[in-house]
Amino acid sequence: MSKTAVLIPCYNEEQTIRKVVLDYKEALPEADIYVYDNNSTDKTAEIASEAGAIVRKEPRQGKGNVIRTMFRDIDADCYIMIDGDDTYPAENAKEMENLILNGSCDMVIGDRLSSTYFKENKRPFHNFGNVLVRNLINRLFKSDVKDIMTGYRAFGKTFVKTFPVLSSGFEIETEMTIHAVDKNFLIREIPVTYRDRPEGSHSKLNTYFDGFKVLKTIFQLFKDYKPMAFFSFVSLVCLIITLILFIPVFIAYLKTGLVGKFPTLIVAGAGGIASILAFSVGVILDVEVKKHRQLYEVMLNLFLLKR
């Protein structure tokens, strides 16, 4: 029989965790429900255990750290990741599980943005941030994912056991999406109903600080996954600056036969060298990235052979 694990990373969710555990036990009665307590100062762990969840601890703060430990520790055929704040209904869990177990895809994304998110979410900057991140990633990585940062996902075993978790915090969902797009994993999106947190429950996401970290992660991953495009852009900027500085000096030289602005000429020369170096770095790293993709495919094949 196939085994399903429901993964619930938690930090101070005593108000909602009982309902979340019970809802998913009802929706997926054969699944194991895991709650990983991330240094909660309330009764999250105690309440989750009473509700029937398997409770474990993760001392390193941050959602990415929790997901890393979950993926390493838990062995299953289908993994369903859900937040402990009761914002996602359990009614979609069975469909997500079926899509993974029948081999239709490697990752199922619970798409909030095509459903009730903008109506239910009361934080306008979160709405803006979700749209901004979606547009950035789809533009940079030539994809068409509707909800980049949703916390409601299902994964197959191949994805979970070969995904290198690098992020430590809320950037983890963005990293998952980019990794899946870059490595050509099969992705399915299904619209899911989103409801805002109940009164008295507070989000742990800092709109500005965590939003900045997400944007930083996007550009870091863009540099890592698409070095040719990234460094070509840097090279182009350096080239434009070089031409802006060099052309007036060159025109003056053609008219007078003299170079009157040596400092400007020196800076222009440095900019030209920087442009060439940036382009060269992009070419070299692009070759390395292609080799890495080849090695990753070989690793995937070896992983599948061992299963």
Secondary structure per residue as TSV (DSSP state, phi and psi in degrees):
chain	resnum	aa	ss	phi	psi
A	1	M	-	360.0	143.6
A	2	S	-	-73.2	146.0
A	3	K	-	-111.5	134.2
A	4	T	E	-118.3	137.5
A	5	A	E	-122.1	129.0
A	6	V	E	-97.5	121.7
A	7	L	E	-106.1	122.4
A	8	I	E	-125.9	98.0
A	9	P	E	-75.0	134.5
A	10	C	E	-136.4	140.3
A	11	Y	S	-143.8	109.3
A	12	N	S	53.9	62.2
A	13	E	-	-123.2	38.8
A	14	E	T	-63.5	-25.5
A	15	Q	T	-73.2	-28.8
A	16	T	T	-118.9	-15.2
A	17	I	H	-65.6	-34.1
A	18	R	H	-61.1	-47.4
A	19	K	H	-63.2	-41.1
A	20	V	H	-62.2	-47.2
A	21	V	H	-61.9	-47.5
A	22	L	H	-64.8	-39.7
A	23	D	H	-61.2	-42.4
A	24	Y	H	-79.5	-24.9
A	25	K	H	-67.7	-35.2
A	26	E	H	-74.4	-41.2
A	27	A	H	-71.3	-36.4
A	28	L	S	-129.9	75.7
A	29	P	T	-63.3	-23.7
A	30	E	T	-89.6	-7.0
A	31	A	S	-82.5	154.3
A	32	D	E	-91.8	130.1
A	33	I	E	-101.4	117.1
A	34	Y	E	-109.5	127.3
A	35	V	E	-114.3	119.2
A	36	Y	E	-103.1	112.0
A	37	D	E	-83.6	122.3
A	38	N	-	-104.1	65.8
A	39	N	S	66.0	39.2
A	40	S	-	-64.5	145.9
A	41	T	S	-103.4	4.4
A	42	D	S	-113.9	-156.5
A	43	K	S	-98.8	28.1
A	44	T	H	-54.6	-51.5
A	45	A	H	-63.5	-43.6
A	46	E	H	-63.5	-45.5
A	47	I	H	-67.1	-40.5
A	48	A	H	-62.7	-40.9
A	49	S	H	-65.0	-43.0
A	50	E	H	-62.1	-31.9
A	51	A	T	-78.6	-8.9
A	52	G	T	107.4	9.8
A	53	A	-	-83.7	156.1
A	54	I	E	-86.1	113.5
A	55	V	E	-103.0	129.8
A	56	R	E	-132.1	165.6
A	57	K	E	-112.0	144.6
A	58	E	-	-130.9	107.1
A	59	P	-	-74.7	-22.1
A	60	R	S	-79.1	119.0
A	61	Q	-	-70.2	139.0
A	62	G	S	124.6	139.3
A	63	K	H	-63.2	-37.9
A	64	G	H	-61.0	-39.9
A	65	N	H	-64.3	-38.0
A	66	V	H	-65.7	-46.3
A	67	I	H	-62.5	-39.9
A	68	R	H	-57.0	-47.4
A	69	T	H	-66.1	-42.4
A	70	M	H	-57.9	-48.9
A	71	F	H	-63.2	-34.3
A	72	R	H	-74.6	-40.8
A	73	D	H	-82.3	-34.4
A	74	I	-	-99.4	132.5
A	75	D	-	-110.8	120.8
A	76	A	-	-155.5	173.2
A	77	D	S	-95.9	-27.7
A	78	C	E	-135.8	134.0
A	79	Y	E	-119.7	127.6
A	80	I	E	-115.7	118.9
A	81	M	E	-100.3	130.7
A	82	I	-	-144.3	148.3
A	83	D	-	-80.3	156.6
A	84	G	T	-91.2	14.7
A	85	D	T	-99.1	5.7
A	86	D	S	61.9	36.8
A	87	T	-	-97.3	-13.1
A	88	Y	S	-116.7	128.3
A	89	P	-	-75.2	153.2
A	90	A	G	-81.0	-6.0
A	91	E	G	-65.0	-21.2
A	92	N	G	-90.5	-7.7
A	93	A	H	-62.3	-41.2
A	94	K	H	-64.9	-41.6
A	95	E	H	-63.5	-41.8
A	96	M	H	-64.1	-41.8
A	97	E	H	-61.3	-44.7
A	98	N	H	-62.5	-39.6
A	99	L	H	-62.8	-36.1
A	100	I	H	-75.4	-47.7
A	101	L	H	-69.7	-28.2
A	102	N	T	-88.2	4.7
A	103	G	T	79.4	15.1
A	104	S	S	-68.6	-26.9
A	105	C	-	-161.7	170.1
A	106	D	S	-97.9	-25.6
A	107	M	E	-145.3	132.1
A	108	V	E	-107.7	128.8
A	109	I	E	-105.9	125.2
A	110	G	E	-81.0	103.0
A	111	D	E	-82.7	104.0
A	112	R	-	-79.8	-35.1
A	113	L	T	-69.3	-22.5
A	114	S	T	-89.9	1.9
A	115	S	T	-117.4	-114.0
A	116	T	T	-106.4	8.8
A	117	Y	H	-59.5	-50.2
A	118	F	H	-68.7	-22.6
A	119	K	H	-82.8	-38.0
A	120	E	H	-85.7	-36.7
A	121	N	-	-73.6	127.0
A	122	K	-	-97.0	7.7
A	123	R	-	-110.4	100.5
A	124	P	H	-60.6	-32.9
A	125	F	H	-69.7	-29.1
A	126	H	H	-66.9	-41.0
A	127	N	H	-60.5	-47.9
A	128	F	H	-61.2	-43.2
A	129	G	H	-63.1	-42.2
A	130	N	H	-61.6	-42.3
A	131	V	H	-67.7	-42.1
A	132	L	H	-61.5	-47.4
A	133	V	H	-64.0	-42.5
A	134	R	H	-59.1	-47.5
A	135	N	H	-66.7	-39.3
A	136	L	H	-62.3	-50.1
A	137	I	H	-66.8	-42.6
A	138	N	H	-65.0	-33.6
A	139	R	H	-73.6	-46.9
A	140	L	H	-71.0	-36.5
A	141	F	T	-107.5	8.2
A	142	K	T	52.8	50.7
A	143	S	-	-120.1	-178.2
A	144	D	-	-143.7	55.4
A	145	V	-	-90.8	130.4
A	146	K	S	-83.2	-30.0
A	147	D	-	-136.1	103.2
A	148	I	S	-78.0	-40.1
A	149	M	S	-107.6	19.4
A	150	T	-	-65.1	145.1
A	151	G	S	-94.7	5.7
A	152	Y	-	-109.3	106.6
A	153	R	E	-145.6	158.8
A	154	A	E	-128.6	145.2
A	155	F	E	-133.9	151.8
A	156	G	E	-87.1	166.6
A	157	K	H	-64.6	-36.6
A	158	T	H	-60.8	-44.4
A	159	F	H	-63.9	-47.6
A	160	V	H	-62.1	-44.3
A	161	K	H	-83.0	-6.3
A	162	T	H	-119.8	6.8
A	163	F	-	-89.6	117.2
A	164	P	-	-82.7	104.1
A	165	V	-	-76.4	117.6
A	166	L	-	-109.2	-30.4
A	167	S	-	-77.2	152.7
A	168	S	-	-108.1	-18.6
A	169	G	S	-120.9	-143.4
A	170	F	T	-72.2	-4.2
A	171	E	T	-72.6	-7.5
A	172	I	H	-58.9	-38.4
A	173	E	H	-64.8	-40.0
A	174	T	H	-62.6	-42.9
A	175	E	H	-63.1	-41.9
A	176	M	H	-58.9	-45.5
A	177	T	H	-65.0	-46.1
A	178	I	H	-64.5	-41.1
A	179	H	H	-61.4	-44.6
A	180	A	H	-64.7	-41.2
A	181	V	H	-66.0	-46.3
A	182	D	H	-66.1	-36.4
A	183	K	T	-94.3	11.1
A	184	N	T	60.2	34.5
A	185	F	-	-71.7	150.1
A	186	L	-	-76.1	123.5
A	187	I	E	-118.2	134.5
A	188	R	E	-123.0	142.7
A	189	E	E	-119.5	134.7
A	190	I	E	-126.6	136.1
A	191	P	E	-65.3	133.2
A	192	V	-	-127.1	144.8
A	193	T	-	-71.6	134.3
A	194	Y	-	-115.0	137.8
A	195	R	-	-128.3	144.6
A	196	D	-	-69.3	160.5
A	197	R	-	-57.9	146.6
A	198	P	-	-66.9	158.5
A	199	E	T	-59.7	133.1
A	200	G	T	97.4	-13.9
A	201	S	-	-97.0	133.2
A	202	H	-	-119.9	138.7
A	203	S	-	-70.5	143.3
A	204	K	-	-92.5	-1.9
A	205	L	-	-85.0	122.3
A	206	N	-	-86.4	116.5
A	207	T	H	-53.3	-47.4
A	208	Y	H	-86.5	-47.8
A	209	F	H	-65.4	-50.6
A	210	D	H	-71.0	-31.3
A	211	G	H	-63.0	-41.8
A	212	F	H	-63.1	-39.8
A	213	K	H	-65.0	-36.7
A	214	V	H	-64.8	-46.0
A	215	L	H	-62.4	-40.5
A	216	K	H	-61.4	-42.0
A	217	T	H	-62.7	-41.0
A	218	I	H	-58.3	-47.9
A	219	F	H	-72.2	-32.5
A	220	Q	H	-65.4	-44.1
A	221	L	H	-69.4	-33.9
A	222	F	H	-62.0	-42.6
A	223	K	H	-62.8	-41.9
A	224	D	H	-73.3	-41.3
A	225	Y	H	-88.2	-29.4
A	226	K	-	-127.4	60.7
A	227	P	H	-64.5	-32.4
A	228	M	H	-63.8	-46.1
A	229	A	H	-66.8	-42.5
A	230	F	H	-63.5	-51.7
A	231	F	H	-76.6	-22.6
A	232	S	H	-66.9	-37.5
A	233	F	H	-65.3	-44.4
A	234	V	H	-60.7	-43.1
A	235	S	H	-61.6	-41.5
A	236	L	H	-64.3	-41.7
A	237	V	H	-61.7	-45.1
A	238	C	H	-62.5	-38.9
A	239	L	H	-65.7	-41.8
A	240	I	H	-62.6	-44.9
A	241	I	H	-61.0	-41.3
A	242	T	H	-60.2	-46.5
A	243	L	H	-65.9	-38.5
A	244	I	H	-61.1	-38.9
A	245	L	H	-79.5	-36.6
A	246	F	H	-80.8	-39.7
A	247	I	H	-58.1	-47.5
A	248	P	H	-60.4	-38.3
A	249	V	H	-65.5	-40.9
A	250	F	H	-67.4	-40.3
A	251	I	H	-63.2	-42.5
A	252	A	H	-62.7	-37.1
A	253	Y	H	-66.1	-40.0
A	254	L	H	-64.7	-33.0
A	255	K	H	-79.4	-39.4
A	256	T	H	-111.6	-18.6
A	257	G	S	77.7	9.2
A	258	L	-	-124.5	150.1
A	259	V	-	-102.9	106.7
A	260	G	-	-91.5	-13.4
A	261	K	-	-128.7	75.3
A	262	F	H	-61.8	-41.5
A	263	P	H	-58.6	-41.4
A	264	T	H	-63.7	-40.8
A	265	L	H	-64.0	-39.0
A	266	I	H	-65.0	-44.0
A	267	V	H	-64.0	-40.0
A	268	A	H	-62.6	-41.2
A	269	G	H	-62.7	-41.3
A	270	A	H	-63.7	-39.3
A	271	G	H	-64.5	-38.4
A	272	G	H	-63.9	-42.0
A	273	I	H	-64.1	-41.6
A	274	A	H	-62.5	-37.7
A	275	S	H	-63.4	-44.8
A	276	I	H	-64.4	-42.6
A	277	L	H	-64.2	-43.4
A	278	A	H	-61.3	-43.4
A	279	F	H	-64.7	-39.8
A	280	S	H	-65.0	-41.6
A	281	V	H	-61.2	-41.5
A	282	G	H	-60.7	-42.4
A	283	V	H	-63.4	-45.9
A	284	I	H	-64.2	-47.4
A	285	L	H	-68.0	-30.2
A	286	D	H	-63.2	-39.7
A	287	V	H	-63.8	-41.4
A	288	E	H	-64.5	-40.4
A	289	V	H	-64.7	-40.3
A	290	K	H	-63.9	-40.4
A	291	K	H	-63.8	-38.7
A	292	H	H	-63.6	-39.8
A	293	R	H	-64.4	-39.4
A	294	Q	H	-62.6	-44.5
A	295	L	H	-65.2	-36.7
A	296	Y	H	-64.6	-40.5
A	297	E	H	-63.9	-41.1
A	298	V	H	-61.6	-43.5
A	299	M	H	-61.9	-40.1
A	300	L	H	-62.5	-43.6
A	301	N	H	-62.8	-41.7
A	302	L	H	-65.5	-39.0
A	303	F	H	-62.1	-43.1
A	304	L	H	-68.5	-33.2
A	305	L	H	-66.7	-32.3
A	306	K	H	-77.9	-18.8
A	307	R	-	-73.0	360.0
